[in-house]
Amino acid sequence: MRTLEILLSFRWILKSRDREAYYQVKEALASGDEKKFLMEKMGYQVLVNPYMIKVEKMPAVPENWMGILEFREPIEYVFFCIVLMFLEDKEAQEQFVLSELTEFVQSQYEKEQIDWTVYRYRRHMIKVMKYCVSCGILNVDDGSEEGFAKDDTSEVLYENTGVSRYFMKNFTQDIMGYTTPKDFEKEEWIDVNEDRGIVRRQRVYRKLLMSMGMYKSIDAEEDFAYVRNYRNMIQGELAELFDCELQVHKSSAYLVLGPDCRLGRCFPEENTLSDIVLLINQIIQERVCAGRITVPLDEQICIPKEMLRGIVDECKERFGHGLNKTYREMTFAEFYREVSAYMEELCLIETEHDDVKIKPVAGKILGKYPDDFMKDV
């Protein structure tokens, strides 16, 4: 992978876990080109220290997939923040046992009394601890979280790696009064002269590199005009850094990655859910061509939830025989729940009360079975 692909694809590069990548990226950053692109075009700071290298990434706008996907409940985020608080007083390579941490969590959690004899709380805590280990904040020196799942007195010996203090982004302002994602967006460019177009440029590059697509809207009209006016310059610059092509349409723009690009999470992915969505896109396009679905001027189709459910059900009915056993044997309700959640997570659809907005990317890419495969059904 190229240096920028590594930096933008991962939270950080830990020296303790991948020395080769750490020194490769550190050496590349010394030349200044990658660092200059990140700072000038995207407004990202690069942190380099003896433990890790990290780009402080912030999106142009918050999106569904940008949370910690391993966490499903708010309490897990709260537990995680308390773990980070606990580690602030720990040195790198310092060891501690799980009971020391769980006592601290009990004392800090204010919303309700945490009782570790209740399995639900242990399950949330285990999820948080496994995430801390997987992302490199902690190492397990002895024991296993599975023991804690069975018995609240079971111990695990952890070692602090020293990188927890770099997990959170450094903010230049006091964020205690922030109540919405918009507050964080404003803070990001608080010292930048917006009249010079720096903010617009950085928003555009962030949208292109970190979102499924960039769409023209009332709020983003100036950003989209920037892409249309400077598309050749943007294309040339990005093509030098990545194997990619910028494709701009009437109301949307996409960064289409080539086979040699490994830039983070992309669509379609190599999984069955992506295959299903591609087949759903085929059905949507068939209905558009038949006049059963009308495409508005902004190309963002809005349909009732029940119509989307009918499309997903049709997909399972027509193409289910080509899917793996797990999806073939799902009930229609399970199938719809799984597929719609995935589409929403990747911002392919957006739910609004009783309606669903289908993003223009549905008209950009679809999947079909070969004709001979369909004949054999």
N, C-alpha and C positions, 0 to 999 in steps of 0.2 A: 504493500500500500504506500501511496505517496504521503508526504508529511502532513499536508493539509487534510487528507482523507482520514488519517489517524486522529488528528487533533479534533476534527469536527464530528467524528463517529463515536468517540468514547468520552466518558466523563473526564478521565485523566489517564495518564500513563505513569504507572507506579514503578519506580526503579526496583523495588523488592520483588515484583512479579514479572517484569519484562525488561531486563537490563538492556538487551539489544535494541528494542524499540525506544527506550528512554534515551540512550546515547545517540541513536540515529536522529531522533527528533531534535534533541538538544543541539547537535552539530548543524542540522539544517536551519534551525532558528538563528544561529549565529550569523548566517549570511544576510539575514534581514528581510528577504523578499516575502516569505510567508508571514512573518510577524507584521510587516507593513500592510499586507493585504488584510489581515485580520483586524488590525487597528483602524485603518483608514476606510476600508470598504464596509466592514461589518460593525465597527465600534467595539470590538472585543479586546479585553486585556489578556495577556499571556503571563501565567505564573510559572516560574522555573525555580526550583529549590532542590536540595540534595535528596528529597523524598520522591518528588513527582513533578510532572509538567501538566499544566491544566489551562485550558482556554475558558474564561468566564463567559459562558454562552447564555444569551438571553434571546427569546424569540421576538419577532416583530409584533405578534399577537399570541396570547396563550391559546393552546389547542389541546384537544382531549388526550393525545398520546404523550404529552409532555410531563405527566406525573410519574411517580414511581409505580410502574405497572404491577409490581409484586404486591402492592398495598391496595386493599379494597375498602377499608373502613377508615374514617377520620382518626379513630383512636390509634391506629398503627402509625400515622404520621406524628401524632403527639408523642407516643412512646419513642419514636425515632429521634425527635428533637430533644427529649429528655436524655436519651443515650448520648447525644452529642454534648449536652451540658455536663454529663457525668465525666466524659472523656477530657473535658477542658483542663481538669486538674490532674490528669495522668500524663506521665512522660512517655516518650516513644520506647517501645519494648517493655513497658511496665505491665505486669500481670495482675489479674484480679479474677475473682470467682463470680459466677452468675448471681448468687444470693446477695452479694454486695451491691450489684446493679439493681436487682429487683427491689431491694429495700429502698434504694434511692428513688426509683420510679414511683413506688408507693407514696413516698413523702412529698414528691413534686406534683403528682397528678391531682388536680383540684376539683375536677368535675364530679367525680364519684370515688367511693372507697374501693381500691383495688384489692381483691381477695384472690391470691394465687392458687387457692384450692379449687377455684372455679376454672374449669377447663377453657372456657371462652377467652379469658384473659391470658392464660398461658399460650393459647394458640396464636393470639395477636403478637405476643412478645416473641415467640419462636420465629414468626415470619420476619419480624424486625431484625432479630439477631442473625438469621440466615442471610438477610440482605446485607448487613454490615460486614459479614465474612466474605460474601461473594464479590462485593465492590472494593474490598481491600482495607476497610477501616479497622477490622479486627482479624486476628488469626486464632484458631482453636488449637490450644496446646494439649488439652486432655478433656475427654468426655465428649458428649454429643447433646444437641438440643432435643433429640428424640427422647432422651431420658427424662427431661423436664416436662415433656408432653404427657408422660405417664405418671410422674410423681413430682409434686411441687418442691420437694426437698432435694431433688437430684441436682448435682453440681456440674458445672462446666468451667474449665480454666481457659480464660482468654488472654490474649496479648494485644495491647494497644500498638498499632503500627505507627501512630503519630500523624496520620493524614486527615483525621477527622476534623481538625480545625480549618481545613481548606475546603470542606464539603460545601458549606454555605457560601453564597456570593457575598463579597464585601460591598456594602452599601455606603454611599457617601452622605446619606441623609438618615435621620431618625425615622424608622419605618413603623414605630409602635402605633401611630395613628392611622396607618393604611388599612382600608377595609375592602378594597376591590382590586382586581388585577390592573385596572387602569392607573391606579396610583403608582404601581411599580413601573409601568410604561413611561410615565412622566418623569420619574426619578432617573431613569436611564439616560435621559438627554438633558438633564437639568442645567449643565454647564456648557451646552452646545448652542451656537448661534443658528437657530432654525432658518433664518432668512438666507443663509448661505447655501442651503440645500443639503447640508451634511446629514441632517436627520432623515430626509427623504431618501437619500442614497443608501444609507445604512439600513433603513427599513426595507428597501427593495431587495438588497442583496440577502438580507436575512430571510425574507419571504421566499425568494427563489431557492435558496439553499436548504431551508429548514421546513418548508411546507409542501403539501401535496401539489398545490397549484396556487397561482396568484390570480385573483379574480377582480374584475372591475366592479366597483360599487361607489355609492355616494361618498362614503368615508375614505375610500382608497383611490379616488379618481386621479389625484395628482401623482400618486405612486405609479399607477398604471400608465399614465401619460409619460412618465419618466422612462419606463421600460420601452414603450413604443418609439420614443424619440431617440433613445440611445441603445437600441437593441443590438446594433452591429458592434458597438464598443463593448457592451456587456458580454456578448457572445464571444468576441475575440479574447477578452481578458479571462473569462472562465474556461474557455477551451485550452488556454495555455496551462491552466492549473489542474483541470480535470478532463477526463474523457466524457464530454457532454455536448449537448446541443440545446440552445435556447429556442423554443418554439412559441411564437406569439400569435394569438388569434384575436378575434374581434373583442372578446370580453374576458379572455383568460390567457395566461402565460405559464409555460412549464419548462422546467429544466429536465430534459430527457437524458438519462445517463447511458453511456455506451458500455459494452461488455467488459472493458478494462477498468471501469470505475467502481470503487468500493466505498461509496460515500454514505455511511449510515444505513438506516432502514429505508427501504424503497418499496414501491409497489409496481408490479406484482412481486410478492415474496414466494419463496419456494415452499409453499404449503397448500393444503387442500382448500382452505378458506379463500385464498387468493384466486384459485381456480374457479371456485363457486361465484365469486364477485365478477369475474370476467364473463362467466356465462350469464349472470344477471344483467350485466351491461348489454349483452347481445339481445336479451329479451326487451330491455328498455328501448334500445335502438329500433327493434322491430316494431314496437308499439308507436314510436315517434313516426316512423315511415308510413305506418298504416293510419296515422291521424288519430290514434287513440290517446296519445299524450301530446299536449301542445307545449312547444318550447317558447318561453317568453323572450323578450329582447335581451335581458341580461343572461340568458341561457341557463339560468338556475331553475330547474323544473321543481314545481311544488305540487305534491300529490297527497291525497289522504293516506293515513297510515294503513288503512285497509287495502288500498291499492298496492302499496309496497308489499304487504303480506301476500297478496295474490300473486305478485311477480315472483317472490321468493318461493312460494308453494309451487308455482308453475316450473320453476327451475329444478326443484327436487323431483317433480313428477316426470319432466322430460329428460333430465340428464343424470338423475340419481344413480342409474346403473353404472355410470362411469366413475363414481366417487368411491372412496375407500369404505370399508365396512362400517366404521364409526358413524359416518354421515349417512350412509344408506339406511342404517337401522334406527336413526333418530326419528322421533315423531315430528310432525310438521311444526308443532309448537316449539320443540327443542331446537329444531333446525333454524327456524326463524329467529329465535332468541340469540343463538350463537352467531348467525350471519349478520344480523342487524347490529349487534354489539360491536362486531369487528369493523363493519363499515363506518359506524359512528366513531370508533376509536381512531381510525385512520382519516377522519374528516372527509369521507366519501359521501356521507349524508349528514344532514343536520335536522334533529327533531325539533319541531315547533308546535307545542300543544297537540292537536289532533292531526297535524300535517307533517310531512317529511320533505325537506328540501334536498333534491339530488344535485350534487355538484357537477359542473360541466365536464369533469374528468371522465364521467360515465360515457360521454360521447367521444372520448379521446382514445380509449383502449377497450377492446373486448376480446373474448375468447370463443372459439368454436371447435367442436369435435370434427375430425375429418369425415367427409361424406361416406366413405366406406365403413367407418366405425358406426355411424348412425344406421346404415342399411342392415348391419348385423344384429340390431336390437330386436 
